[in-house]
C-alpha cells in the first residue's frame, strides 16, 4: 500500500515551466500541487528545499537480459539501477532467450516482471522473418510496439527478407520500432578491416565499420517503407548527421507518423573517446564523430529527435575486455542517464524543460502511456527529486548493475539523485533501494 507523501519546497519542472510548489501523493497518485500544502495526518514529509522535482524518466529502449541471459542482468537488478538513476518506467527489448516473438513469450515476461521489477514496465514484441501471423494477432496493450532489427546486431532476429519487411510494415497493428543498420555494408567494412589489421582492429575503426552509410541505407529504407504503407514508425538510437534529414522538426510525437530517438551515450561520447575507453564504449550503432554528436544535439533541440533513451545493454567485463571482433556491443547506462543529461543542461546545451519533454512527456504521448509522464493531479506519482547542489562521482562500488561496471566511471556529475518515487512509493532514497517496491505494468496503447 502506498504511503501518503508530501514533498515540500521543491522546484517543479513540468510542461515547459519551472515553478516552486509542494506536491501531495495519496494512494499512489498526485493528489494536489500547490504553493503550500498542509501535511495530512500520518503523511511522510520530504523537504525538497533547493531541489528539483521532475517526472521520472520513461526509457523507451532497454535490454534487461531476462529470460535466458541473466548472468549479465535481470529485471530486478537492472530496474533497481534504473530507479536509482531516476528512471521510473522502462520498455524492454525482445532479444532474450527465448526471444519474445510469440504472444505466450511476452505474456510470460509480463508475469515475471510483476514479481520482481522495481520500476514500471512494458515490453516490445520481436519481429522475425516468419512470425507475421503472431504480429497480426496483436492488439493495442499487448506490447508497447513491434521491434524490427534491420541490422546485424542480434543474430537470428535480423529481419532481412524484403517480403517479410513489407508484410510487417503493411500489417502491424502496433507502432513499429527499428534498429537500423545495413548488414551487407557492415560485412564489407569488416572484411576490409581484417585485410588491413587482421583480428587486431583498432577500436576507433568501429565508427567506420558500423558506418554512417550503413545507418543511412537502413534508416532511409525504414522511412520509405513506413511512408509507403502508412505505418507508425519509431527509429531508435540514431547516430549520424545525415540521418537527421529523414525527420521533420517540431510536431507532437503523439500524432507524427515517423518519430526518432537519440540515446544518452551518443549525446555524450564521440569517436575521440575510443582511445580512452576502448571496448567499454563499443555499441551498435556505433558512437561516431563529434560533428555527428553535435547534429544529434541540434536535432533534440529542434524536434527532429522526439525522445531520449538509453539502449541500456549490459555485458560482463569478460565479454567486453577482449579483441575488437569478439567484444560484445552494448553499454550499461540507466543508472546515470538522467545525470548525463542534466550535466548538458548545466553546460548550456539543453534547457531543463526540454530534457523533461524528451525523457518523460514525449515518450508518454508517443506510446500513449496512460496517466504517467507528467506532474499532474490525478496522474500516477512517478517522480524524481534531484539535488543540483551536491556533486556525485560515479564509482564502481556504487553501481547496481549485475555487470558491475559503467562507461561513466570516475565522471563527476554536478547533480545527485536524491530520491525516486515509483507509482507513489519511495523506491530509492540517497542511493539506498527499497527492495520491497514493485512497479506496475504500463497502460500503453500506441497503435499504427
C-alpha positions as CSV (number, residue, x, y, z in Angstrom):
1,X,0.0,0.0,0.0
2,X,1.4,3.4,-0.9
3,X,2.0,5.8,1.9
4,X,0.7,9.4,1.9
5,X,3.7,11.5,0.9
6,X,4.1,15.3,0.9
7,X,7.1,16.8,-0.9
8,X,7.6,20.4,0.1
9,X,9.6,23.4,-1.1
10,X,10.5,21.8,-4.4
11,X,11.3,23.4,-7.8
12,X,8.9,21.6,-10.2
13,X,9.8,21.3,-13.9
14,X,6.8,20.3,-16.0
15,X,5.2,21.1,-19.3
16,X,7.7,23.8,-20.2
17,X,7.5,25.6,-16.8
18,X,9.7,25.8,-13.7
19,X,7.9,26.9,-10.5
20,X,8.1,26.4,-6.8
21,X,5.4,24.3,-5.2
22,X,4.5,21.4,-2.8
23,X,3.2,18.1,-4.2
24,X,1.0,15.7,-2.3
25,X,0.8,11.9,-3.1
26,X,-2.2,9.9,-1.9
27,X,-2.9,6.2,-2.9
28,X,-0.1,6.3,-5.4
29,X,-1.3,9.3,-7.3
30,X,-0.6,13.0,-7.3
31,X,-3.4,14.4,-5.3
32,X,-2.5,18.1,-5.2
33,X,0.1,20.6,-6.5
34,X,0.0,24.0,-4.8
35,X,2.2,26.7,-3.4
36,X,1.8,25.4,0.1
37,X,0.1,22.2,1.3
38,X,-0.5,21.2,5.0
39,X,0.5,17.7,5.8
40,X,-2.4,15.3,6.3
41,X,-2.3,13.2,9.4
42,X,0.2,10.4,9.1
43,X,1.8,11.7,6.0
44,X,5.5,11.4,5.4
45,X,7.0,14.8,4.7
46,X,10.1,15.2,2.5
47,X,11.6,18.7,2.5
48,X,13.0,19.3,-1.1
49,X,14.4,22.7,-0.4
50,X,17.0,23.6,-3.1
51,X,16.0,20.5,-5.1
52,X,14.3,19.9,-8.5
53,X,11.2,17.7,-8.7
54,X,10.8,16.1,-12.2
55,X,8.5,13.4,-13.6
56,X,10.5,10.2,-13.7
57,X,12.2,9.2,-16.9
58,X,10.4,6.8,-19.3
59,X,13.1,4.9,-21.0
60,X,11.7,3.5,-24.3
61,X,14.7,1.2,-25.0
62,X,16.4,-1.1,-22.6
63,X,17.8,-4.6,-22.6
64,X,17.5,-6.2,-19.2
65,X,18.5,-9.7,-20.3
66,X,15.7,-11.8,-18.8
67,X,14.9,-14.5,-19.6
68,X,18.0,-16.5,-20.6
69,X,20.8,-14.1,-20.3
70,X,20.7,-13.3,-16.6
71,X,24.4,-13.7,-16.0
72,X,24.5,-10.1,-17.5
73,X,21.5,-8.7,-15.7
74,X,17.9,-9.4,-15.0
75,X,14.6,-7.5,-14.4
76,X,15.4,-7.0,-10.7
77,X,19.0,-5.9,-10.9
78,X,18.7,-3.6,-13.9
79,X,15.4,-2.0,-12.9
80,X,17.0,-1.3,-9.5
81,X,19.8,0.6,-11.2
82,X,17.2,2.4,-13.4
83,X,15.2,3.5,-10.3
84,X,18.4,4.7,-8.5
85,X,19.1,6.9,-11.5
86,X,15.6,8.5,-11.7
87,X,14.0,6.2,-14.4
88,X,10.6,5.1,-13.2
89,X,9.4,3.3,-16.3
90,X,11.0,1.3,-19.0
91,X,10.2,-0.5,-22.3
92,X,12.3,-3.7,-22.7
93,X,13.5,-5.4,-25.9
94,X,12.8,-8.9,-27.2
95,X,16.3,-10.3,-27.9
96,X,16.4,-12.5,-24.9
97,X,16.3,-16.3,-24.7
98,X,13.7,-17.5,-25.6
99,X,13.1,-14.5,-27.8
100,X,9.9,-12.5,-27.3
101,X,8.4,-13.4,-30.6
102,X,5.2,-15.1,-29.6
103,X,2.2,-13.9,-27.5
104,X,3.0,-16.6,-25.0
105,X,6.5,-15.4,-24.5
106,X,5.5,-11.8,-24.0
107,X,2.8,-12.8,-21.5
108,X,5.4,-14.7,-19.6
109,X,7.6,-11.6,-19.4
110,X,4.8,-9.5,-18.0
111,X,4.1,-12.2,-15.4
112,X,7.8,-12.3,-14.4
113,X,8.1,-8.5,-14.2
114,X,5.2,-8.3,-11.8
115,X,7.1,-10.3,-9.3
116,X,10.5,-8.5,-9.4
117,X,10.6,-5.2,-11.3
118,X,11.3,-2.1,-9.2
119,X,10.1,0.2,-12.0
120,X,7.0,0.3,-14.2
121,X,7.4,-1.9,-17.3
122,X,6.3,-2.6,-20.8
123,X,7.7,-5.0,-23.4
124,X,8.3,-5.0,-27.2
125,X,7.2,-7.9,-29.4
126,X,10.0,-9.1,-31.6
127,X,9.6,-9.4,-35.4
128,X,11.3,-12.2,-37.4
129,X,11.2,-13.3,-41.0
130,X,8.5,-15.8,-40.1
131,X,6.1,-14.6,-37.4
132,X,3.8,-12.2,-39.3
133,X,0.7,-14.1,-38.1
134,X,1.7,-13.5,-34.5
135,X,2.2,-9.9,-35.2
136,X,-1.2,-9.6,-37.0
137,X,-2.9,-11.1,-33.9
138,X,-1.5,-8.4,-31.5
139,X,-3.8,-5.8,-30.0
140,X,-3.0,-2.4,-28.5
141,X,-1.8,-3.0,-25.0
142,X,-0.3,-6.4,-25.7
143,X,3.1,-4.8,-26.3
144,X,4.4,-1.2,-26.4
145,X,5.5,-1.9,-30.1
146,X,6.9,-4.3,-32.6
147,X,10.7,-4.3,-32.8
148,X,12.4,-5.0,-36.1
149,X,16.2,-5.5,-36.1
150,X,17.0,-4.2,-39.5
151,X,20.7,-4.8,-38.9
152,X,23.2,-7.5,-37.9
153,X,23.2,-6.7,-34.2
154,X,21.2,-9.6,-32.9
155,X,22.0,-12.7,-35.0
156,X,18.9,-14.7,-36.0
157,X,16.5,-11.9,-35.1
158,X,17.7,-10.0,-38.2
159,X,14.7,-9.3,-40.5
160,X,16.3,-9.2,-44.0
161,X,13.6,-10.8,-46.2
162,X,12.0,-7.9,-48.2
163,X,8.6,-9.7,-48.3
164,X,8.7,-10.1,-44.5
165,X,9.6,-6.5,-44.0
166,X,6.8,-5.3,-46.3
167,X,4.2,-7.5,-44.6
168,X,5.2,-6.2,-41.1
169,X,5.0,-2.6,-42.3
170,X,1.7,-3.2,-44.0
171,X,0.0,-5.2,-41.3
172,X,1.5,-4.5,-37.8
173,X,-1.4,-3.2,-35.7
174,X,1.2,-1.5,-33.3
175,X,3.9,1.1,-33.6
176,X,7.0,-0.3,-35.3
177,X,10.4,0.4,-33.7
178,X,13.5,-0.2,-35.7
179,X,17.2,-0.8,-35.2
180,X,18.6,0.4,-38.5
181,X,22.0,-0.7,-39.9
182,X,22.6,-2.3,-43.3
183,X,24.3,-5.6,-42.8
184,X,25.9,-6.1,-46.2
185,X,27.6,-2.7,-45.8
186,X,28.9,-3.7,-42.4
187,X,30.1,-7.1,-43.6
188,X,32.1,-5.5,-46.4
189,X,33.6,-3.0,-44.0
190,X,34.6,-5.8,-41.6
191,X,36.3,-7.7,-44.5
192,X,38.3,-4.6,-45.4
193,X,39.3,-4.0,-41.8
194,X,40.5,-7.6,-41.5
195,X,42.5,-7.3,-44.7
196,X,44.4,-4.3,-43.2
197,X,44.7,-5.2,-39.5
198,X,43.8,-8.9,-39.2
199,X,42.0,-9.6,-35.9
200,X,43.6,-6.7,-34.1
201,X,41.4,-3.9,-35.4
202,X,41.7,-0.6,-33.5
203,X,38.5,0.3,-31.6
204,X,38.3,3.7,-33.4
205,X,37.5,1.8,-36.6
206,X,34.2,0.7,-35.1
207,X,32.6,4.0,-36.2
208,X,33.9,3.3,-39.8
209,X,32.8,-0.4,-39.8
210,X,29.4,0.4,-38.4
211,X,29.4,3.4,-40.7
212,X,27.2,6.4,-41.4
213,X,26.5,4.8,-44.8
214,X,25.3,1.6,-43.2
215,X,23.0,3.6,-40.9
216,X,21.6,5.7,-43.8
217,X,20.9,2.8,-46.1
218,X,18.8,1.1,-43.4
219,X,17.1,4.0,-41.8
220,X,16.1,5.5,-45.1
221,X,14.6,2.1,-46.1
222,X,12.6,2.1,-42.9
223,X,11.2,5.5,-43.5
224,X,10.4,4.7,-47.2
225,X,8.5,1.6,-46.0
226,X,6.6,3.5,-43.4
227,X,5.5,6.1,-45.9
228,X,4.6,3.5,-48.5
229,X,2.4,1.5,-46.1
230,X,1.4,4.5,-43.8
231,X,2.8,2.7,-40.8
232,X,3.6,4.3,-37.5
233,X,7.5,4.2,-37.3
234,X,9.9,5.0,-34.5
235,X,13.6,4.8,-35.4
236,X,15.7,4.0,-32.5
237,X,19.2,5.2,-31.4
238,X,20.1,7.4,-34.4
239,X,23.8,8.3,-34.6
240,X,24.6,10.4,-37.7
241,X,24.1,13.9,-39.0
242,X,23.0,12.6,-42.4
243,X,20.0,10.7,-40.9
244,X,18.6,13.8,-39.4
245,X,17.4,14.8,-42.9
246,X,14.8,11.9,-42.7
247,X,12.8,13.5,-39.9
248,X,10.6,16.6,-39.5
249,X,11.4,19.3,-37.0
250,X,8.8,20.0,-34.3
251,X,5.4,18.5,-34.1
252,X,3.7,16.4,-31.5
253,X,5.1,12.8,-31.2
254,X,1.6,11.6,-30.4
255,X,0.5,12.4,-33.9
256,X,3.7,12.3,-36.0
257,X,3.7,9.2,-38.2
258,X,7.5,8.9,-38.1
259,X,9.4,9.7,-34.9
260,X,13.1,9.4,-33.9
261,X,15.1,8.6,-30.8
262,X,18.6,9.5,-29.6
263,X,20.4,7.8,-26.8
264,X,22.4,9.3,-23.9
265,X,25.7,7.8,-24.9
266,X,25.6,9.1,-28.4
267,X,24.8,12.6,-27.0
268,X,27.7,12.3,-24.5
269,X,30.6,10.4,-26.2
270,X,32.2,10.7,-29.6
271,X,34.8,8.8,-31.5
272,X,37.6,10.7,-29.8
273,X,36.7,8.7,-26.6
274,X,37.7,5.3,-28.1
275,X,41.3,5.9,-27.3
276,X,40.5,6.2,-23.6
277,X,37.6,3.8,-23.2
278,X,38.1,1.2,-25.9
279,X,35.6,-1.6,-25.9
280,X,33.8,0.0,-22.9
281,X,32.0,2.2,-25.4
282,X,31.6,-0.3,-28.2
283,X,27.9,-0.4,-29.1
284,X,25.7,-0.9,-32.1
285,X,25.1,1.5,-33.8
286,X,28.5,2.9,-33.1
287,X,29.4,6.2,-31.4
288,X,30.5,8.4,-34.2
289,X,32.2,11.8,-34.7
290,X,31.9,15.0,-32.7
291,X,30.1,16.5,-35.7
292,X,27.6,13.7,-35.6
293,X,27.1,14.3,-31.9
294,X,26.6,18.0,-32.5
295,X,24.0,17.2,-35.1
296,X,22.1,14.9,-32.8
297,X,22.1,17.6,-30.1
298,X,20.7,20.2,-32.5
299,X,18.0,17.7,-33.6
300,X,17.0,17.2,-30.0
301,X,16.5,21.0,-29.8
302,X,14.6,21.5,-33.0
303,X,12.4,18.4,-32.5
304,X,13.7,16.1,-35.2
305,X,14.7,13.9,-32.3
306,X,11.5,13.3,-30.3
307,X,12.7,11.2,-27.3
308,X,15.9,10.4,-25.5
309,X,16.5,6.9,-24.1
310,X,19.4,4.7,-23.2
311,X,19.6,1.4,-25.1
312,X,20.9,0.1,-21.8
313,X,22.7,-3.2,-22.7
314,X,24.9,-4.8,-20.0
315,X,27.7,-7.2,-20.7
316,X,30.2,-8.7,-18.3
317,X,33.7,-7.2,-18.4
318,X,35.0,-10.6,-19.5
319,X,32.7,-10.2,-22.6
320,X,34.0,-6.6,-23.2
321,X,37.7,-6.8,-22.5
322,X,38.7,-8.9,-25.5
323,X,39.7,-8.1,-29.1
324,X,37.5,-5.9,-31.4
325,X,35.6,-8.7,-33.2
326,X,35.0,-10.8,-30.0
327,X,33.9,-7.9,-27.8
328,X,30.2,-7.7,-27.1
329,X,28.5,-4.5,-28.2
330,X,26.4,-2.6,-25.6
331,X,26.8,-0.4,-22.5
332,X,25.1,-0.2,-19.1
333,X,23.6,3.2,-18.8
334,X,20.3,3.5,-16.9
335,X,21.8,4.5,-13.5
336,X,23.4,7.7,-14.8
337,X,21.3,8.6,-17.9
338,X,19.4,11.5,-16.3
339,X,22.6,12.9,-14.7
340,X,24.4,12.9,-18.0
341,X,21.5,15.0,-19.5
342,X,21.4,17.3,-16.5
343,X,25.1,17.9,-17.0
344,X,24.4,19.0,-20.5
345,X,21.8,21.4,-19.1
346,X,24.4,22.8,-16.8
347,X,26.8,23.3,-19.8
348,X,24.1,25.1,-21.7
349,X,23.5,22.5,-24.4
350,X,19.9,21.8,-23.4
351,X,17.3,23.5,-21.2
352,X,15.8,21.7,-18.3
353,X,12.2,21.8,-19.6
354,X,13.5,20.4,-22.9
355,X,15.1,17.4,-21.2
356,X,11.9,16.7,-19.2
357,X,10.0,16.9,-22.5
358,X,12.3,14.3,-24.2
359,X,12.6,11.8,-21.3
360,X,9.1,11.9,-19.9
361,X,6.4,13.9,-21.6
362,X,7.2,12.9,-25.2
363,X,7.5,9.1,-24.6
364,X,4.3,9.2,-22.6
365,X,2.5,10.8,-25.5
366,X,4.1,8.8,-28.3
367,X,3.4,5.4,-26.7
368,X,0.0,6.5,-25.3
369,X,1.1,5.8,-21.7
370,X,-2.0,6.4,-19.6
371,X,-1.6,8.9,-16.7
372,X,2.1,9.0,-16.4
373,X,5.0,11.2,-17.7
374,X,3.7,14.4,-16.2
375,X,3.4,16.2,-12.8
376,X,-0.4,16.4,-13.0
377,X,-3.1,16.0,-10.3
378,X,-4.7,12.6,-10.7
379,X,-1.7,11.1,-12.5
380,X,0.4,8.3,-11.0
381,X,3.2,9.7,-8.9
382,X,6.4,8.7,-10.8
383,X,8.8,11.3,-9.6
384,X,12.5,12.1,-9.1
385,X,14.0,14.6,-6.7
386,X,17.3,15.9,-8.0
387,X,19.8,17.8,-5.9
388,X,21.6,20.3,-8.2
389,X,24.0,21.4,-5.4
390,X,25.6,18.0,-4.5
391,X,28.1,16.6,-7.0
392,X,28.2,12.9,-7.5
393,X,31.2,10.8,-8.6
394,X,30.5,7.6,-10.3
395,X,32.3,4.8,-8.6
396,X,32.2,1.0,-9.3
397,X,31.1,0.2,-5.7
398,X,28.0,2.4,-6.1
399,X,26.7,0.6,-9.2
400,X,23.6,-1.6,-9.0
401,X,24.2,-3.3,-12.4
402,X,24.9,-7.0,-12.3
403,X,27.7,-6.5,-14.8
404,X,29.5,-4.3,-12.2
405,X,30.9,-1.5,-14.4
406,X,29.9,1.7,-16.2
407,X,31.4,3.8,-19.0
408,X,30.8,6.8,-16.7
409,X,33.2,5.6,-14.0
410,X,35.1,8.5,-12.4
411,X,32.8,11.1,-14.0
412,X,31.8,13.7,-11.5
413,X,28.2,14.9,-12.2
414,X,27.1,18.2,-10.8
415,X,23.6,16.8,-9.8
416,X,22.8,14.0,-7.5
417,X,19.6,11.8,-7.5
418,X,18.2,12.3,-4.0
419,X,15.0,10.1,-4.3
420,X,12.9,8.3,-6.8
421,X,9.2,7.6,-6.4
422,X,7.5,4.8,-8.4
423,X,3.7,4.7,-8.5
424,X,3.6,6.6,-5.3
425,X,6.2,4.6,-3.4
426,X,9.7,5.8,-2.4
427,X,11.7,3.3,-4.4
428,X,15.2,4.7,-3.8
429,X,16.5,7.4,-1.5
430,X,20.1,8.6,-1.2
431,X,21.2,5.7,-3.2
432,X,19.5,3.1,-1.0
433,X,17.0,0.9,-2.7
434,X,13.7,0.0,-1.1
435,X,13.7,-3.6,-2.2
436,X,10.0,-4.1,-1.4
437,X,8.8,-1.7,-4.0
438,X,7.3,-3.1,-7.2
439,X,6.5,-1.2,-10.3
440,X,3.3,-1.6,-12.3
441,X,2.6,-2.7,-15.9
442,X,2.3,0.4,-18.0
443,X,-1.0,1.0,-19.7
444,X,0.4,1.5,-23.2
445,X,-1.9,1.6,-26.2
446,X,0.1,3.0,-29.1
447,X,-1.1,1.7,-32.4
448,X,-0.4,2.2,-36.0
